[in-house]
Amino acid sequence: MSELINWSHDFNRAVETAKSEGKPILLDFSAAPM
Amino acid sequence: MYSQPDVAKFISDRFVPVRVHVKEDAAEFQRLGGLFDAQWTPTTLVLDTGPKERHRVEGFLPKDDFASQLELGLAKAAFSAGRFDEAERVFEDVLRKYPQSDAAPEAQYWAGVSRYKSSNDPKHLSAITERFRTAYADSTWAKKASVWG
């Protein structure tokens, strides 16, 4: 059900998005089924 | 935790969410796990735009406990950026929404510190101590605040 969240798997791109949108990053290290 | 619609909406609205899977993203897991010292799953980090770590949750938590930690991390990110009014507001949100959570005493402490940082008025430090006399008096955070009493 984690598709409710549009997870990025590109950390570097996420950092750029965080900077441009002024939002913090939620970085989830996971072993859950995908 | 992430399957709860309200938690998912909160994350989508307030964060840039990144997932690194131990198997599906093995190389990235190794790289970022080393960079942020994450050696266990689940490990959930709130990073500022630096990106520097501002809050960490290791292990599973039930929904409300996890949500309170996310909000605590959001407030800490605002605090670290010097946005003390915003930080105080979000710390107070943690207290209002999750008063029974483990995050609440910490939020009460930092809400007061945020108010002090935005005002530079030391009366707000003694107000923190006073507030802990009536709420979360047995917490570690009450001990930390006792210095201003």
N, CA and C atoms of all chains as a GROMACS GRO file, in nm:
protein
  549
    1MET      N    1   0.081  -0.121   0.000
    1MET     CA    2   0.000   0.000   0.000
    1MET      C    3   0.085   0.126   0.000
    2SER      N    4   0.219   0.108   0.000
    2SER     CA    5   0.304   0.226   0.007
    2SER      C    6   0.297   0.308  -0.122
    3GLU      N    7   0.218   0.259  -0.223
    3GLU     CA    8   0.202   0.340  -0.344
    3GLU      C    9   0.123   0.467  -0.318
    4LEU      N   10   0.066   0.480  -0.198
    4LEU     CA   11   0.001   0.604  -0.159
    4LEU      C   12   0.101   0.719  -0.158
    5ILE      N   13   0.226   0.685  -0.145
    5ILE     CA   14   0.334   0.785  -0.144
    5ILE      C   15   0.416   0.767  -0.271
    6ASN      N   16   0.443   0.876  -0.338
    6ASN     CA   17   0.523   0.872  -0.460
    6ASN      C   18   0.671   0.877  -0.423
    7TRP      N   19   0.722   0.763  -0.382
    7TRP     CA   20   0.862   0.757  -0.337
    7TRP      C   21   0.957   0.782  -0.453
    8SER      N   22   1.055   0.865  -0.430
    8SER     CA   23   1.166   0.877  -0.523
    8SER      C   24   1.272   0.774  -0.485
    9HIS      N   25   1.343   0.725  -0.584
    9HIS     CA   26   1.457   0.636  -0.557
    9HIS      C   27   1.587   0.701  -0.604
   10ASP      N   28   1.577   0.828  -0.639
   10ASP     CA   29   1.693   0.904  -0.686
   10ASP      C   30   1.724   1.012  -0.582
   11PHE      N   31   1.818   0.981  -0.495
   11PHE     CA   32   1.845   1.071  -0.383
   11PHE      C   33   1.894   1.207  -0.430
   12ASN      N   34   1.984   1.209  -0.526
   12ASN     CA   35   2.041   1.336  -0.570
   12ASN      C   36   1.933   1.427  -0.630
   13ARG      N   37   1.843   1.367  -0.706
   13ARG     CA   38   1.733   1.446  -0.762
   13ARG      C   39   1.641   1.496  -0.649
   14ALA      N   40   1.621   1.412  -0.550
   14ALA     CA   41   1.535   1.452  -0.436
   14ALA      C   42   1.596   1.570  -0.361
   15VAL      N   43   1.727   1.572  -0.350
   15VAL     CA   44   1.792   1.686  -0.283
   15VAL      C   45   1.765   1.814  -0.361
   16GLU      N   46   1.775   1.806  -0.492
   16GLU     CA   47   1.747   1.925  -0.574
   16GLU      C   48   1.601   1.969  -0.558
   17THR      N   49   1.510   1.872  -0.556
   17THR     CA   50   1.369   1.905  -0.536
   17THR      C   51   1.347   1.968  -0.400
   18ALA      N   52   1.412   1.912  -0.298
   18ALA     CA   53   1.397   1.966  -0.162
   18ALA      C   54   1.443   2.111  -0.157
   19LYS      N   55   1.553   2.139  -0.224
   19LYS     CA   56   1.606   2.276  -0.224
   19LYS      C   57   1.510   2.370  -0.297
   20SER      N   58   1.460   2.327  -0.411
   20SER     CA   59   1.374   2.416  -0.490
   20SER      C   60   1.238   2.436  -0.424
   21GLU      N   61   1.188   2.335  -0.352
   21GLU     CA   62   1.056   2.345  -0.290
   21GLU      C   63   1.064   2.385  -0.143
   22GLY      N   64   1.186   2.390  -0.088
   22GLY     CA   65   1.202   2.428   0.052
   22GLY      C   66   1.142   2.328   0.149
   23LYS      N   67   1.143   2.200   0.111
   23LYS     CA   68   1.088   2.096   0.197
   23LYS      C   69   1.201   2.007   0.249
   24PRO      N   70   1.185   1.952   0.370
   24PRO     CA   71   1.281   1.852   0.414
   24PRO      C   72   1.261   1.720   0.339
   25ILE      N   73   1.363   1.637   0.346
   25ILE     CA   74   1.359   1.504   0.284
   25ILE      C   75   1.323   1.401   0.390
   26LEU      N   76   1.235   1.310   0.353
   26LEU     CA   77   1.212   1.192   0.438
   26LEU      C   78   1.283   1.076   0.370
   27LEU      N   79   1.391   1.031   0.430
   27LEU     CA   80   1.472   0.924   0.372
   27LEU      C   81   1.443   0.794   0.448
   28ASP      N   82   1.384   0.699   0.376
   28ASP     CA   83   1.337   0.575   0.437
   28ASP      C   84   1.424   0.458   0.390
   29PHE      N   85   1.499   0.402   0.483
   29PHE     CA   86   1.575   0.281   0.455
   29PHE      C   87   1.484   0.163   0.488
   30SER      N   88   1.453   0.083   0.387
   30SER     CA   89   1.345  -0.013   0.402
   30SER      C   90   1.385  -0.152   0.354
   31ALA      N   91   1.324  -0.252   0.416
   31ALA     CA   92   1.332  -0.390   0.368
   31ALA      C   93   1.193  -0.443   0.338
   32ALA      N   94   1.094  -0.354   0.339
   32ALA     CA   95   0.955  -0.395   0.320
   32ALA      C   96   0.935  -0.442   0.176
   33PRO      N   97   0.843  -0.537   0.152
   33PRO     CA   98   0.813  -0.580   0.014
   33PRO      C   99   0.772  -0.461  -0.071
   34MET      N  100   0.821  -0.458  -0.194
   34MET     CA  101   0.789  -0.347  -0.284
   34MET      C  102   0.686  -0.391  -0.388
   35MET      N  103   0.254   0.164   0.851
   35MET     CA  104   0.259   0.307   0.879
   35MET      C  105   0.229   0.388   0.752
   36TYR      N  106   0.300   0.354   0.644
   36TYR     CA  107   0.285   0.430   0.519
   36TYR      C  108   0.154   0.398   0.447
   37SER      N  109   0.087   0.291   0.488
   37SER     CA  110  -0.038   0.253   0.422
   37SER      C  111  -0.156   0.334   0.476
   38GLN      N  112  -0.136   0.409   0.581
   38GLN     CA  113  -0.243   0.491   0.637
   38GLN      C  114  -0.259   0.617   0.553
   39PRO      N  115  -0.377   0.641   0.498
   39PRO     CA  116  -0.394   0.756   0.407
   39PRO      C  117  -0.355   0.890   0.468
   40ASP      N  118  -0.385   0.911   0.596
   40ASP     CA  119  -0.352   1.041   0.654
   40ASP      C  120  -0.201   1.057   0.673
   41VAL      N  121  -0.133   0.948   0.707
   41VAL     CA  122   0.014   0.954   0.717
   41VAL      C  123   0.074   0.977   0.580
   42ALA      N  124   0.024   0.904   0.480
   42ALA     CA  125   0.076   0.919   0.343
   42ALA      C  126   0.056   1.061   0.292
   43LYS      N  127  -0.061   1.119   0.321
   43LYS     CA  128  -0.088   1.255   0.275
   43LYS      C  129   0.004   1.355   0.344
   44PHE      N  130   0.023   1.335   0.474
   44PHE     CA  131   0.112   1.424   0.548
   44PHE      C  132   0.253   1.421   0.489
   45ILE      N  133   0.302   1.301   0.461
   45ILE     CA  134   0.436   1.287   0.404
   45ILE      C  135   0.442   1.352   0.266
   46SER      N  136   0.342   1.324   0.183
   46SER     CA  137   0.343   1.378   0.047
   46SER      C  138   0.336   1.531   0.046
   47ASP      N  139   0.260   1.586   0.141
   47ASP     CA  140   0.243   1.732   0.146
   47ASP      C  141   0.365   1.803   0.202
   48ARG      N  142   0.432   1.740   0.300
   48ARG     CA  143   0.531   1.815   0.379
   48ARG      C  144   0.676   1.775   0.355
   49PHE      N  145   0.697   1.661   0.287
   49PHE     CA  146   0.834   1.613   0.266
   49PHE      C  147   0.858   1.580   0.119
   50VAL      N  148   0.985   1.567   0.084
   50VAL     CA  149   1.024   1.501  -0.040
   50VAL      C  150   1.061   1.358   0.000
   51PRO      N  151   0.976   1.259  -0.030
   51PRO     CA  152   1.000   1.123   0.020
   51PRO      C  153   1.094   1.042  -0.070
   52VAL      N  154   1.192   0.982  -0.009
   52VAL     CA  155   1.290   0.899  -0.081
   52VAL      C  156   1.298   0.763  -0.011
   53ARG      N  157   1.287   0.658  -0.089
   53ARG     CA  158   1.299   0.524  -0.032
   53ARG      C  159   1.421   0.454  -0.091
   54VAL      N  160   1.499   0.394  -0.003
   54VAL     CA  161   1.614   0.314  -0.044
   54VAL      C  162   1.592   0.174   0.011
   55HIS      N  163   1.571   0.081  -0.081
   55HIS     CA  164   1.539  -0.056  -0.041
   55HIS      C  165   1.666  -0.140  -0.032
   56VAL      N  166   1.673  -0.218   0.074
   56VAL     CA  167   1.795  -0.294   0.102
   56VAL      C  168   1.832  -0.389  -0.013
   57LYS      N  169   1.732  -0.441  -0.085
   57LYS     CA  170   1.760  -0.534  -0.196
   57LYS      C  171   1.743  -0.466  -0.332
   58GLU      N  172   1.632  -0.395  -0.349
   58GLU     CA  173   1.602  -0.336  -0.481
   58GLU      C  174   1.698  -0.222  -0.516
   59ASP      N  175   1.747  -0.154  -0.416
   59ASP     CA  176   1.841  -0.042  -0.438
   59ASP      C  177   1.970  -0.071  -0.362
   60ALA      N  178   2.024  -0.190  -0.381
   60ALA     CA  179   2.133  -0.238  -0.294
   60ALA      C  180   2.255  -0.145  -0.295
   61ALA      N  181   2.295  -0.099  -0.413
   61ALA     CA  182   2.414  -0.013  -0.420
   61ALA      C  183   2.389   0.120  -0.350
   62GLU      N  184   2.270   0.175  -0.373
   62GLU     CA  185   2.235   0.303  -0.310
   62GLU      C  186   2.216   0.286  -0.160
   63PHE      N  187   2.163   0.169  -0.121
   63PHE     CA  188   2.149   0.141   0.022
   63PHE      C  189   2.287   0.142   0.088
   64GLN      N  190   2.382   0.084   0.022
   64GLN     CA  191   2.518   0.079   0.079
   64GLN      C  192   2.579   0.219   0.084
   65ARG      N  193   2.560   0.296  -0.024
   65ARG     CA  194   2.618   0.431  -0.030
   65ARG      C  195   2.554   0.524   0.074
   66LEU      N  196   2.421   0.532   0.071
   66LEU     CA  197   2.352   0.624   0.161
   66LEU      C  198   2.351   0.572   0.305
   67GLY      N  199   2.346   0.440   0.319
   67GLY     CA  200   2.354   0.383   0.452
   67GLY      C  201   2.487   0.418   0.519
   68GLY      N  202   2.594   0.418   0.440
   68GLY     CA  203   2.723   0.458   0.493
   68GLY      C  204   2.728   0.607   0.523
   69LEU      N  205   2.671   0.685   0.432
   69LEU     CA  206   2.673   0.831   0.448
   69LEU      C  207   2.597   0.876   0.572
   70PHE      N  208   2.483   0.810   0.598
   70PHE     CA  209   2.397   0.852   0.710
   70PHE      C  210   2.397   0.752   0.825
   71ASP      N  211   2.490   0.657   0.820
   71ASP     CA  212   2.505   0.562   0.929
   71ASP      C  213   2.374   0.487   0.958
   72ALA      N  214   2.314   0.437   0.854
   72ALA     CA  215   2.191   0.357   0.869
   72ALA      C  216   2.226   0.210   0.846
   73GLN      N  217   2.218   0.134   0.950
   73GLN     CA  218   2.260  -0.006   0.941
   73GLN      C  219   2.147  -0.101   0.975
   74TRP      N  220   2.024  -0.049   0.983
   74TRP     CA  221   1.912  -0.132   1.021
   74TRP      C  222   1.789  -0.082   0.948
   75THR      N  223   1.693  -0.169   0.926
   75THR     CA  224   1.566  -0.126   0.868
   75THR      C  225   1.451  -0.163   0.962
   76PRO      N  226   1.344  -0.083   0.966
   76PRO     CA  227   1.340   0.047   0.900
   76PRO      C  228   1.419   0.153   0.979
   77THR      N  229   1.490   0.236   0.904
   77THR     CA  230   1.547   0.358   0.960
   77THR      C  231   1.491   0.473   0.878
   78THR      N  232   1.433   0.570   0.943
   78THR     CA  233   1.369   0.682   0.876
   78THR      C  234   1.435   0.810   0.924
   79LEU      N  235   1.486   0.887   0.829
   79LEU     CA  236   1.557   1.010   0.862
   79LEU      C  237   1.484   1.130   0.806
   80VAL      N  238   1.482   1.236   0.884
   80VAL     CA  239   1.438   1.366   0.831
   80VAL      C  240   1.565   1.448   0.807
   81LEU      N  241   1.583   1.486   0.682
   81LEU     CA  242   1.700   1.564   0.642
   81LEU      C  243   1.656   1.703   0.603
   82ASP      N  244   1.738   1.802   0.636
   82ASP     CA  245   1.709   1.936   0.585
   82ASP      C  246   1.757   1.945   0.441
   83THR      N  247   1.749   2.063   0.382
   83THR     CA  248   1.783   2.074   0.241
   83THR      C  249   1.934   2.069   0.217
   84GLY      N  250   2.011   2.059   0.326
   84GLY     CA  251   2.158   2.056   0.320
   84GLY      C  252   2.224   1.953   0.231
   85PRO      N  253   2.194   1.824   0.242
   85PRO     CA  254   2.099   1.758   0.331
   85PRO      C  255   2.168   1.705   0.458
   86LYS      N  256   2.133   1.764   0.572
   86LYS     CA  257   2.184   1.717   0.700
   86LYS      C  258   2.072   1.650   0.780
   87GLU      N  259   2.110   1.546   0.854
   87GLU     CA  260   2.011   1.476   0.936
   87GLU      C  261   1.964   1.565   1.050
   88ARG      N  262   1.831   1.574   1.067
   88ARG     CA  263   1.774   1.651   1.177
   88ARG      C  264   1.692   1.566   1.273
   89HIS      N  265   1.652   1.446   1.227
   89HIS     CA  266   1.576   1.357   1.316
   89HIS      C  267   1.586   1.215   1.264
   90ARG      N  268   1.580   1.120   1.356
   90ARG     CA  269   1.599   0.979   1.319
   90ARG      C  270   1.499   0.892   1.395
   91VAL      N  271   1.439   0.798   1.322
   91VAL     CA  272   1.353   0.696   1.382
   91VAL      C  273   1.407   0.561   1.338
   92GLU      N  274   1.443   0.480   1.434
   92GLU     CA  275   1.493   0.345   1.403
   92GLU      C  276   1.393   0.244   1.457
   93GLY      N  277   1.353   0.150   1.371
   93GLY     CA  278   1.257   0.047   1.411
   93GLY      C  279   1.114   0.090   1.383
   94PHE      N  280   1.027  -0.009   1.390
   94PHE     CA  281   0.884   0.014   1.363
   94PHE      C  282   0.819   0.088   1.479
   95LEU      N  283   0.725   0.175   1.445
   95LEU     CA  284   0.639   0.238   1.545
   95LEU      C  285   0.494   0.231   1.498
   96PRO      N  286   0.398   0.218   1.591
   96PRO     CA  287   0.257   0.228   1.552
   96PRO      C  288   0.228   0.365   1.493
   97LYS      N  289   0.114   0.372   1.426
   97LYS     CA  290   0.081   0.489   1.344
   97LYS      C  291   0.099   0.624   1.414
   98ASP      N  292   0.030   0.644   1.526
   98ASP     CA  293   0.035   0.775   1.590
   98ASP      C  294   0.174   0.808   1.643
   99ASP      N  295   0.244   0.708   1.691
   99ASP     CA  296   0.380   0.732   1.738
   99ASP      C  297   0.470   0.771   1.621
  100PHE      N  298   0.453   0.702   1.510
  100PHE     CA  299   0.534   0.735   1.393
  100PHE      C  300   0.499   0.874   1.340
  101ALA      N  301   0.369   0.903   1.332
  101ALA     CA  302   0.327   1.034   1.282
  101ALA      C  303   0.380   1.146   1.372
  102SER      N  304   0.380   1.122   1.501
  102SER     CA  305   0.432   1.226   1.592
  102SER      C  306   0.582   1.247   1.571
  103GLN      N  307   0.653   1.141   1.540
  103GLN     CA  308   0.796   1.154   1.514
  103GLN      C  309   0.822   1.229   1.384
  104LEU      N  310   0.739   1.204   1.283
  104LEU     CA  311   0.753   1.277   1.157
  104LEU      C  312   0.736   1.427   1.180
  105GLU      N  313   0.634   1.460   1.259
  105GLU     CA  314   0.606   1.601   1.285
  105GLU      C  315   0.717   1.665   1.370
  106LEU      N  316   0.769   1.585   1.463
  106LEU     CA  317   0.883   1.633   1.542
  106LEU      C  318   1.002   1.664   1.451
  107GLY      N  319   1.026   1.576   1.355
  107GLY     CA  320   1.135   1.598   1.261
  107GLY      C  321   1.114   1.721   1.175
  108LEU      N  322   0.991   1.742   1.136
  108LEU     CA  323   0.958   1.861   1.057
  108LEU      C  324   0.988   1.987   1.137
  109ALA      N  325   0.949   1.986   1.263
  109ALA     CA  326   0.975   2.102   1.349
  109ALA      C  327   1.125   2.124   1.369
  110LYS      N  328   1.198   2.015   1.386
  110LYS     CA  329   1.343   2.028   1.405
  110LYS      C  330   1.412   2.084   1.281
  111ALA      N  331   1.361   2.045   1.163
  111ALA     CA  332   1.418   2.098   1.039
  111ALA      C  333   1.394   2.249   1.032
  112ALA      N  334   1.276   2.294   1.073
  112ALA     CA  335   1.248   2.438   1.074
  112ALA      C  336   1.337   2.508   1.177
  113PHE      N  337   1.352   2.447   1.292
  113PHE     CA  338   1.437   2.504   1.398
  113PHE      C  339   1.580   2.521   1.349
  114SER      N  340   1.633   2.417   1.286
  114SER     CA  341   1.772   2.421   1.240
  114SER      C  342   1.794   2.525   1.132
  115ALA      N  343   1.685   2.559   1.061
  115ALA     CA  344   1.695   2.662   0.957
  115ALA      C  345   1.673   2.802   1.014
  116GLY      N  346   1.651   2.810   1.146
  116GLY     CA  347   1.630   2.940   1.209
  116GLY      C  348   1.489   2.994   1.194
  117ARG      N  349   1.396   2.909   1.150
  117ARG     CA  350   1.256   2.951   1.138
  117ARG      C  351   1.184   2.915   1.269
  118PHE      N  352   1.213   2.996   1.371
  118PHE     CA  353   1.173   2.959   1.507
  118PHE      C  354   1.022   2.970   1.529
  119ASP      N  355   0.957   3.069   1.466
  119ASP     CA  356   0.811   3.078   1.481
  119ASP      C  357   0.743   2.955   1.422
  120GLU      N  358   0.789   2.916   1.304
  120GLU     CA  359   0.733   2.795   1.241
  120GLU      C  360   0.762   2.672   1.326
  121ALA      N  361   0.885   2.662   1.375
  121ALA     CA  362   0.923   2.547   1.457
  121ALA      C  363   0.833   2.538   1.580
  122GLU      N  364   0.814   2.651   1.648
  122GLU     CA  365   0.729   2.650   1.768
  122GLU      C  366   0.588   2.602   1.734
  123ARG      N  367   0.537   2.650   1.622
  123ARG     CA  368   0.400   2.612   1.582
  123ARG      C  369   0.391   2.460   1.559
  124VAL      N  370   0.491   2.404   1.494
  124VAL     CA  371   0.486   2.260   1.464
  124VAL      C  372   0.510   2.177   1.591
  125PHE      N  373   0.600   2.223   1.678
  125PHE     CA  374   0.618   2.152   1.805
  125PHE      C  375   0.487   2.154   1.885
  126GLU      N  376   0.418   2.267   1.884
  126GLU     CA  377   0.290   2.274   1.955
  126GLU      C  378   0.186   2.182   1.888
  127ASP      N  379   0.195   2.167   1.756
  127ASP     CA  380   0.105   2.073   1.687
  127ASP      C  381   0.126   1.930   1.738
  128VAL      N  382   0.252   1.894   1.762
  128VAL     CA  383   0.281   1.761   1.815
  128VAL      C  384   0.212   1.743   1.950
  129LEU      N  385   0.222   1.844   2.035
  129LEU     CA  386   0.160   1.838   2.168
  129LEU      C  387   0.009   1.828   2.158
  130ARG      N  388  -0.048   1.904   2.066
  130ARG     CA  389  -0.194   1.908   2.053
  130ARG      C  390  -0.248   1.778   1.992
  131LYS      N  391  -0.177   1.725   1.892
  131LYS     CA  392  -0.228   1.610   1.819
  131LYS      C  393  -0.189   1.476   1.883
  132TYR      N  394  -0.073   1.473   1.950
  132TYR     CA  395  -0.023   1.346   2.004
  132TYR      C  396   0.024   1.364   2.150
  133PRO      N  397  -0.065   1.405   2.237
  133PRO     CA  398  -0.021   1.438   2.375
  133PRO      C  399   0.028   1.316   2.454
  134GLN      N  400  -0.012   1.196   2.410
  134GLN     CA  401   0.031   1.075   2.483
  134GLN      C  402   0.156   1.012   2.423
  135SER      N  403   0.210   1.070   2.319
  135SER     CA  404   0.323   1.007   2.250
  135SER      C  405   0.455   1.034   2.322
  136ASP      N  406   0.554   0.953   2.289
  136ASP     CA  407   0.689   0.976   2.342
  136ASP      C  408   0.746   1.108   2.289
  137ALA      N  409   0.696   1.153   2.175
  137ALA     CA  410   0.747   1.277   2.116
  137ALA      C  411   0.700   1.400   2.193
  138ALA      N  412   0.593   1.387   2.269
  138ALA     CA  413   0.531   1.506   2.329
  138ALA      C  414   0.622   1.581   2.427
  139PRO      N  415   0.685   1.513   2.524
  139PRO     CA  416   0.772   1.590   2.614
  139PRO      C  417   0.886   1.662   2.542
  140GLU      N  418   0.942   1.595   2.443
  140GLU     CA  419   1.049   1.659   2.365
  140GLU      C  420   0.994   1.781   2.290
  141ALA      N  421   0.875   1.765   2.234
  141ALA     CA  422   0.814   1.877   2.162
  141ALA      C  423   0.786   1.994   2.257
  142GLN      N  424   0.744   1.962   2.380
  142GLN     CA  425   0.718   2.070   2.476
  142GLN      C  426   0.845   2.148   2.508
  143TYR      N  427   0.954   2.075   2.524
  143TYR     CA  428   1.083   2.139   2.550
  143TYR      C  429   1.123   2.232   2.436
  144TRP      N  430   1.118   2.178   2.315
  144TRP     CA  431   1.168   2.254   2.201
  144TRP      C  432   1.071   2.365   2.159
  145ALA      N  433   0.943   2.349   2.189
  145ALA     CA  434   0.849   2.459   2.163
  145ALA      C  435   0.889   2.581   2.245
  146GLY      N  436   0.923   2.556   2.372
  146GLY     CA  437   0.966   2.666   2.457
  146GLY      C  438   1.098   2.726   2.412
  147VAL      N  439   1.191   2.639   2.374
  147VAL     CA  440   1.321   2.689   2.327
  147VAL      C  441   1.302   2.771   2.198
  148SER      N  442   1.213   2.725   2.113
  148SER     CA  443   1.186   2.800   1.989
  148SER      C  444   1.133   2.939   2.020
  149ARG      N  445   1.042   2.945   2.117
  149ARG     CA  446   0.989   3.077   2.156
  149ARG      C  447   1.099   3.166   2.212
  150TYR      N  448   1.185   3.109   2.293
  150TYR     CA  449   1.298   3.186   2.345
  150TYR      C  450   1.389   3.234   2.231
  151LYS      N  451   1.418   3.145   2.137
  151LYS     CA  452   1.509   3.182   2.027
  151LYS      C  453   1.450   3.293   1.941
  152SER      N  454   1.318   3.294   1.927
  152SER     CA  455   1.258   3.399   1.842
  152SER      C  456   1.243   3.531   1.917
  153SER      N  457   1.252   3.526   2.050
  153SER     CA  458   1.230   3.648   2.129
  153SER      C  459   1.355   3.698   2.201
  154ASN      N  460   1.448   3.605   2.230
  154ASN     CA  461   1.565   3.634   2.314
  154ASN      C  462   1.526   3.681   2.454
  155ASP      N  463   1.405   3.648   2.495
  155ASP     CA  464   1.357   3.687   2.628
  155ASP      C  465   1.370   3.567   2.721
  156PRO      N  466   1.457   3.577   2.825
  156PRO     CA  467   1.481   3.461   2.912
  156PRO      C  468   1.359   3.418   2.993
  157LYS      N  469   1.257   3.501   2.999
  157LYS     CA  470   1.136   3.458   3.072
  157LYS      C  471   1.074   3.334   3.006
  158HIS      N  472   1.102   3.317   2.876
  158HIS     CA  473   1.047   3.201   2.807
  158HIS      C  474   1.119   3.072   2.844
  159LEU      N  475   1.243   3.084   2.896
  159LEU     CA  476   1.312   2.965   2.946
  159LEU      C  477   1.252   2.920   3.079
  160SER      N  478   1.228   3.015   3.170
  160SER     CA  479   1.165   2.976   3.297
  160SER      C  480   1.023   2.927   3.276
  161ALA      N  481   0.960   2.976   3.169
  161ALA     CA  482   0.824   2.928   3.137
  161ALA      C  483   0.826   2.781   3.096
  162ILE      N  484   0.935   2.738   3.035
  162ILE     CA  485   0.948   2.596   2.998
  162ILE      C  486   0.949   2.512   3.125
  163THR      N  487   1.032   2.552   3.221
  163THR     CA  488   1.040   2.478   3.347
  163THR      C  489   0.904   2.472   3.414
  164GLU      N  490   0.834   2.584   3.415
  164GLU     CA  491   0.703   2.590   3.479
  164GLU      C  492   0.604   2.496   3.411
  165ARG      N  493   0.608   2.495   3.279
  165ARG     CA  494   0.515   2.410   3.204
  165ARG      C  495   0.536   2.262   3.237
  166PHE      N  496   0.662   2.225   3.258
  166PHE     CA  497   0.692   2.085   3.289
  166PHE      C  498   0.646   2.046   3.430
  167ARG      N  499   0.613   2.144   3.513
  167ARG     CA  500   0.562   2.110   3.646
  167ARG      C  501   0.421   2.051   3.637
  168THR      N  502   0.351   2.084   3.528
  168THR     CA  503   0.213   2.036   3.515
  168THR      C  504   0.196   1.932   3.405
  169ALA      N  505   0.296   1.916   3.320
  169ALA     CA  506   0.283   1.817   3.212
  169ALA      C  507   0.419   1.753   3.185
  170TYR      N  508   0.421   1.621   3.182
  170TYR     CA  509   0.542   1.542   3.154
  170TYR      C  510   0.651   1.566   3.260
  171ALA      N  511   0.607   1.582   3.384
  171ALA     CA  512   0.700   1.615   3.493
  171ALA      C  513   0.802   1.504   3.518
  172ASP      N  514   0.768   1.381   3.481
  172ASP     CA  515   0.859   1.269   3.506
  172ASP      C  516   0.949   1.238   3.387
  173SER      N  517   0.947   1.320   3.286
  173SER     CA  518   1.024   1.291   3.164
  173SER      C  519   1.168   1.340   3.176
  174THR      N  520   1.252   1.284   3.091
  174THR     CA  521   1.390   1.332   3.081
  174THR      C  522   1.394   1.479   3.042
  175TRP      N  523   1.295   1.520   2.960
  175TRP     CA  524   1.295   1.659   2.913
  175TRP      C  525   1.262   1.756   3.026
  176ALA      N  526   1.185   1.710   3.124
  176ALA     CA  527   1.159   1.793   3.242
  176ALA      C  528   1.289   1.816   3.319
  177LYS      N  529   1.371   1.712   3.327
  177LYS     CA  530   1.501   1.727   3.394
  177LYS      C  531   1.587   1.829   3.320
  178LYS      N  532   1.585   1.821   3.188
  178LYS     CA  533   1.666   1.915   3.110
  178LYS      C  534   1.618   2.058   3.128
  179ALA      N  535   1.486   2.074   3.145
  179ALA     CA  536   1.429   2.208   3.161
  179ALA      C  537   1.443   2.260   3.303
  180SER      N  538   1.478   2.172   3.397
  180SER     CA  539   1.480   2.212   3.538
  180SER      C  540   1.586   2.318   3.566
  181VAL      N  541   1.684   2.329   3.480
  181VAL     CA  542   1.793   2.424   3.502
  181VAL      C  543   1.745   2.570   3.499
  182TRP      N  544   1.631   2.593   3.438
  182TRP     CA  545   1.580   2.731   3.428
  182TRP      C  546   1.480   2.765   3.537
  183GLY      N  547   1.454   2.672   3.629
  183GLY     CA  548   1.351   2.695   3.729
  183GLY      C  549   1.400   2.776   3.847
   0.00000   0.00000   0.00000
